[in-house]
Amino acid sequence: IIRQALISSQTRGGPSPATLQILEPAFEALLARDVTRAARWEWFAQTERDLEETLRGIAAQLGRAALAQGDTQRALEIARLLAARDPADEEACELAMRSLLAAGDAAAARRELQHYEAHAATDLGIAVLSPLRQLLPRSTT
């Protein structure tokens, strides 16, 4: 049901209210799962990767929906939850930046981008200039 809800919201350009009612509790349940227990079970690694991918897909849909509804705080909260799991997550950075820009805080959006670029550069071992810079107003780049 969750995968169908994700596919449906992706093909429709966003989740319907009914789909949101499915995705919200699934998101909370996936966030609350005990990943340390799963890490002890080598045979569970692929399932854990699948669950993490599902979590990220749900988060992206919920974050975009919150932003579309003008709930910049909820969108930023979701972005920060994702970034805490992976500081080099470009989608999390984009959601955070869009949320901050929608709230009128271009300076915070710039700091978010700088934080992301620093982590991405560390992960990749090279300097990263993200295409997300295009989201920033010219005066803050």
N, C-alpha and C positions, 0 to 999 in steps of 0.2 A: 504494500500500500504506500509506503514511504517513497520508494523509488518511482512509483507511478505518479505520486504527487509532485515529485521533483521534475520529472519529465514533462508533466502537464504544465507546470509553472514556467518552465524554460521555453516551451513551444508557444505559450500564450503571452510571453513577454512579462510575466510576473504571476505570483500566486493569487488565486481567487480567495475570498474570505473563507470558503470551506477548506481550501488547501492550507491556508494559514492555521486553521484549527488542527490540522494533522501535523504540520511541520513544527509548530511551537513546542508541543510536548516531546516530540521526537528529538528536537534540538536539546532540550533540557536533559533528557535521559542520556543522550550521547555525551553531553558534557560531564555528567555525573558518574559515568562508568569508571571502574577501577582499572586504569591502564597498567598499573604496577603488577597486578595479578596476571594480566595477559602477557606481560613481558617475561614472566617466568616460564611461559609455555611456548616453546619454539614452534610447535605445530599450529599455534593460534596466530602467528605473525601475519599471514595473508588476510585473515578475517579482521584483525585489528587495523590493517592498512585500509581495507574496504570500509570499515566503520568510520575511520578518520576522513576518508574521501566523502562519505555520505554526510558527515558532520559539516565539512567545508561547503558542500553543495547546498545544504539546508541553510547554513549561515549566510551564504551569498544571497539566497532568495529572500530570507527574512530581513537582511540588512538593506537590500534594495527596496523591499516593500516598505520598511520603516522610513527610509529616506523619501520615497514617493509620497508617503502620507505626512511628511513634514516632521516626523519624529527623529530629529537629528541625534538626540541623546541615546535612543535605543540603537540606532544605526552605529553610532560611535562605540557603544558598549559591545556590540557584536564584533566590530572591527578589532577592538582591543582584546577581546577573548581569543580571537584568531591569532592576532599578533603575539600574544603571550605563548601560544603553542608553537609558533614559528615566526620569529621576528623578521625573517626574509620573505614573508608571504606578500607578494605584490598585490593580490586581490584585497587582502586585509588593509594594506596601506591605502589603496585607492578608495575603499569604503570610508576609512577614517578621514582621508583628505576631503572627499566629497561632503561628508557630514560636517566637518569643521568649516569648510567653505560655505555651506548652506547656512550655518550658524553665524557666519560673518567673521570668522577668525582665520584669516589668511596666514597670519604669522604662525599659528599653531599647525596649520596644514603644512607649511614649509618645514617646520621642525619635525613633523611626522615623516615627511619625505626624507629628510636628512638622516633620521634614525633608521629608516628602512634601507636607504642606500648604504649606510655604514655596515649594517648587518649583511646585506647582500654582497657587499665587497669582501667582507670577512669570509663568508661561505664560499664564494667563488674564487677568492684570492686575487681579484682584479678590481680596478675602479669601475663603478657602475653609475651610469647616468640614465636614470629611468625615464621612459616616455611619460611618466606621470607628472613630470615637470610642466607639461603642457596644461595641466589643470590649474596651475597657479596663475594669478594675475601677474602681469609683467613687473609690477613694482616690487613683488616679493621674491622673484627668481634670482 
